[in-house]
Amino acid sequence: VDTICASLTGIVGLGAIAALYYATRLVQLPMGIFGVSLATAVLPVLSSHAAAGNREEFKKTVVFALENIFFIMLPVTVFLFLMAEPLIRVMFERGEFDRYSTIVTASVLSFSSLGLMGYGGARMLTTAFHALKDTRTPVKVAVLSLTLCALLDVVLMFPMKVSGIALAGAVSSTVSFAVLCVLLGRRLGGFGGDLRKFFLRILFAGLGEGVLIGLTGHFFAGVPEIVRLGLTFAAGAVAYVAAALVLGVPQAVKIKEIVRGKR
């Protein structure tokens, strides 16, 4: 559906299909390394808890997996959203990939990155439903997500061009995650307030990361772009982990222990 809409050059502009392709490759990198991998690894554990009828352990495992996905995906989202243009320029701008191509692809990458947590969360919850031997619910939600994405593609591509197609995918994936979360929560008796508190903590940490990325990018504006990109990435990562540590996020505490050489 995205490709069909992106092919309507008169509406979305030139190079929309290529922009979607390049941006999607970058978005799929963290998804493949963290989101899909974690969801695959946790399936046997969830299946064993489901088979034993251990609802509480099943719920704890789902929450633990979601927390880890969010802990990784949020800072990646902030970095990709803020640094999309220099990242695309360093990686692709050469030959036929000119300034216009960079701007269009960076815009698509920025809006696509907003769906990373939704993508990862939905993938994890789909795995949880499969562990419960329920394959119908994820399919129904996927159809809902596809329908919503197609409708938003048509609505958003007029005012936002190809960026609207990217935003449509991000919104539909987030809605898909929310619906799956509600349905699974009803089946498990709710996830409790811990997941919400965790999300608020890393959200504040992400804000700190975004501020430092902006300041670092501005301060090192005169250095070679690939160097500035590396510096902003490092500064953002340190700021995020430090803020998460202050807020008591368990994953940040674990990182601190690893750095200090503790097991």
N, C-alpha and C positions, 0 to 999 in steps of 0.2 A: 504494500500500500504506500509506504514511504517513497519507494522508488518511482512508482507511477506518478505520485504528486510531484516529486522532484524533477520529473521529465517535462513538466509543464513550464518550459522556459519563459514563456510570456508572463507568467505569474510569479514564479520564484526566482527568476534570474538565471544567468549563465553559470555553468559549473556546479549546479546543485547536487547532482548525482555523485560527482567526484568528491565534493565536500563532505557529503554524508559518509562515503566510503572511508576516507582518511580519518575523519573524526571518530567513526565507529571503531576503527582499529585501535585507537588510543583508549577509548572508553572500555573496550573489551579486555584490555591488558590487566587492569586491577581486578576486573570481574572474574577473569579466568584464574588468576593467581590466588585470589583470596575468596571471592564469593562462591564460585562453583566448586573449588577445591574443598573448602570447609563444609559445604553442604553435602558433598560426596563422602567426605571422611566421617561425618557424624551420622550418616544413615544407619550403619550397623548398630550403633549405640541406641539410637532411637527405636529401631526395630526390636531390639532385645527388651527394652523397657516396655514397649507396647505389647509384646508377646507375654510378658510377665504381669501385665496389668498394673504396672507401677506408674500411676499417673503423675505423682509428685516429681519423681526423678525424670520422667519424660519432659515435664514442664520446665524443670531446672536446666535440662540439657538444651532445650529450645531457646530459653532466655540467654543462656551462656553463649550459644552460637550467634544469636542476634547481636548481643553486646559486642562480640569480637568483630563481626562484620561491620557494625556501625563505627566502632573505634577506628577501623582502618579506612572505611569508605568516606567518612566525613572529612578528614584532612585532605584526602585525595580530591574530593569534590571542591573544596575551597581552593586548592592549588590550581586545578584545571580551570576553574571558573575565572580566577583572577589572572592567571598567567597563560591563558590559551594562545593569545597572539604571538608572544615571543617563543613559546614552545613550538608552535606550528612553523614559525619562521626559521628557527634553528634546524628543525627536522626536515622540512620539505621545500623551503623557498629557494629554488634553483631551477635553471632551464625554463621549461614551459610553465612551471609553478611560480607565478609572479605575485606581485603585491596584492592584486585583487583576489587571487586564489587564497592567499594567506588570510585576508580579512574575512572572507566568506567561510572558510573552513574553521577558523578560530571562533566565529560566532556560533557555528553549529556545535563545536566542541564544548563551549561554555554552557549552552543550554542542555546538551546531552548529559553533561556531567551532573546536572541537578537530579538525574534519575538514578544515580549509582546506588544510593542506599535503598531506594525502592526496588531496583533490580536484584540486589543482593538479598534483601529481606524476603522478597517474593520467592526467590529461588530456595531459600532456606525453609520457608514455610511449606512450599510445595513438597520438599523432601519429608517434612514432618507428616503431611497428609499421606504420602506414600508409605511411610512407616506404619501408619494406622490402617493400611490397606484400603485407603480411600483415594481412588484416582479420578473419580467423577468431579469432586469439588474443585480441584485445581484446573480441570478442563473448562468447567463452567465459568470460573473466574477469568481464565485466559481468553475465552470468547468475549466476555464483558470488556476486558482490557483491549482486545483487538478492535472491537466496535467503537469504543471510546477514542482510541488512537486514530482510527479512520475519520471519525467525525471531527476531532480536533485538528487533524491534518487539513481538512477542507476549510475549517473556520480560520485557523491561524496562519495559513500560508499566504492569505491575501494581505494582511497588515504586516506580517513579519517575514515574508518570503521563506527561504529554506530554514531559517532559524525557527520559524513556527512549527515546521515538521519535527525538528529536534525537540522542541519544548513539548509537543504533543506526545512523543514517546516517553519523555521524562514524567509527565503528568500521569499518563496511563499506567506506567509501571508503579508509581507511588500509590495510585488508587488501588491497583491490583494487590499490592502489599497490605494496604489498610483493610481491604475486604477480607483477605486471607487471615489477617491477624484477628479480626473480629470473629470470624467463623471458628477459627481454631481456639480462640479464647473462650468462646461459649462451650465448646466441647470439653475443654480442660478445666473449666471453672475460673477462667480469668488468669491473667499473667501477674496480677498484683501491681503495686506501684513502683517496684524496683526498676523495671525497664524504663518507665517514664522518667524517674529520677536520674538514671544513668544517661538517658538521652539529653536531658537538660544540662548535665555536667559537661558532656563532651561538646554540646552546642556552644557553651560559654568558652570552652577551650578552643573551639574552631574560630570563634570571633577573635580571640587573641592571636591565633595563627594568621588570620586574614589581615589584621592590623600590622603585624610585623612584616608580612610579605609585602604589603604596600609601602611601608617605610623603607625596607631594604631595597626594593626595586627602584624607589625614588632616589635613595642615597647613592646607589651604585649605577646611576643612569649612564655614566660616561664610560663604563668598562665594557669589554666585548660581551655581546649578548649571551653567549653560551656560559660565560663566567657568571654573569648576573643571574642567569636562570639557576645555576647550581647554588649560588649564594642564597637566593630567595627560597629555594627548596629546603636547604639546610636550616635556614633561620626559621622558616615556618614549622618544620618538623620539631625543632628544639622548643619553640614557643608552645606548640600544641601539647607535647609530652609534659613540659614543665607546668603548664596550666592545668592539665589533667591530673598531674601529681598533687598539686596544691588542692584540687577539688576532691581528691581521694578516689580517683578512678582506679580500680584494681589492676587493669592492664598496664597503666603507667607505673604503678608500684612494682609490677613484675619486671618491666623494662629496666627500672632503676636497680633491681636486684641482679639482673643479668649483667648490667654494665659493671656492677661492683664485684661480679664473679661469684655470686651466691646461687645456689640451686634451689 
